[in-house]
Amino acid sequence: HVISDFDMTLTRFAYNGKRCPTSHNILDNSKLISEECKLKDLLNTYYPIEIDSKRTAEEKLPLMVEWWTKAHTLLVQQRIRKDLLQDVVKESDAMLREGYQLFFDHLQEHSIPLLIFSAGLGDVLEEVIRQAGVFHPNVKVFSNYMDFDETVEERKTSYLNAYDIVLVKDETMEVLNALLLCFGVSLPRSSS
Ligand SMILES: Nc1ccn([C@@H]2O[C@H](COP(=O)(O)O)[C@@H](O)[C@H]2O)c(=O)n1
């Protein structure tokens, strides 16, 4: 097994002198988050604590829990749409480290599981790996995942992308029976 965290370990810390975003930052910098949402204030308060070498892990732990509890409460209020995450990641400056292709492919070729444990956002970081084309079956992510309240309209879009036929408000079997007839299955006569 190879065990890794994600943000700034598998992803770059900076590129061309500019900081690269963490999975939280990707959302925070996106159109999905309103200007009033104070995730950046939280980052400015808690990130210096996270990297403060003078504090012990015991000291930091409750403060880190406080950070992600506050951040996740704010994120829930933003009512983020799952179907927009793909674009948000595409438009972000997130980058896996140079040489990532070789690293991920090599582990895959040798059937070595890559276990990623991250205090970031699982839905976002999975999308980063997917878009880089290296989300191989040996990659398993343990992270925070969002629960989405999808509206009927959003669900319809993802169903339309996935299936040839999508029935809305149809309580009958008419389409199914018509398909069976098309495929040459003979149906018994209805008794009613
Ligand atoms: N609300 C938060 C919470 C955490 N972060 C940063 O994400 C990093 C997650 O890193 P992993 O190594 O566990 O993948 C963490 O180090 C925090 O700096 C954040 O930006 N916002």
The ligand as an SDF file (V2000), in Angstrom:
LIG
                    3D

 21 22  0  0  0  0  0  0  0  0999 V2000
  -11.8540   24.2820    5.9200 N   0  0  0  0  0  0  0  0  0  0  0  0
  -10.6550   23.8730    5.5360 C   0  0  0  0  0  0  0  0  0  0  0  0
  -10.0410   22.7600    6.0990 C   0  0  0  0  0  0  0  0  0  0  0  0
   -8.8070   22.3650    5.6590 C   0  0  0  0  0  0  0  0  0  0  0  0
   -8.2050   23.0730    4.6700 N   0  0  0  0  0  0  0  0  0  0  0  0
   -6.8850   22.6840    4.1660 C   0  0  0  0  0  0  0  0  0  0  0  0
   -7.0240   21.4610    3.4940 O   0  0  0  0  0  0  0  0  0  0  0  0
   -5.9190   20.6540    3.7790 C   0  0  0  0  0  0  0  0  0  0  0  0
   -6.3230   19.2160    3.6430 C   0  0  0  0  0  0  0  0  0  0  0  0
   -5.1520   18.5630    3.4960 O   0  0  0  0  0  0  0  0  0  0  0  0
   -4.9150   16.9990    3.3830 P   0  0  0  0  0  0  0  0  0  0  0  0
   -3.4410   16.9480    3.4700 O   0  0  0  0  0  0  0  0  0  0  0  0
   -5.5990   16.3130    4.5160 O   0  0  0  0  0  0  0  0  0  0  0  0
   -5.3880   16.5590    2.0330 O   0  0  0  0  0  0  0  0  0  0  0  0
   -5.4640   21.0340    5.1790 C   0  0  0  0  0  0  0  0  0  0  0  0
   -4.0760   20.8540    5.3040 O   0  0  0  0  0  0  0  0  0  0  0  0
   -5.8800   22.4980    5.2870 C   0  0  0  0  0  0  0  0  0  0  0  0
   -4.7850   23.3450    5.0750 O   0  0  0  0  0  0  0  0  0  0  0  0
   -8.8190   24.1640    4.1010 C   0  0  0  0  0  0  0  0  0  0  0  0
   -8.2450   24.8010    3.1900 O   0  0  0  0  0  0  0  0  0  0  0  0
  -10.0420   24.5660    4.5540 N   0  0  0  0  0  0  0  0  0  0  0  0
  1  2  1  0
  2  3  1  0
  2 21  2  0
  3  4  2  0
  4  5  1  0
  5  6  1  0
  5 19  1  0
  6  7  1  0
  6 17  1  0
  7  8  1  0
  8  9  1  0
  8 15  1  0
  9 10  1  0
 10 11  1  0
 11 12  2  0
 11 13  1  0
 11 14  1  0
 15 16  1  0
 15 17  1  0
 17 18  1  0
 19 20  2  0
 19 21  1  0
M  END
$$$$
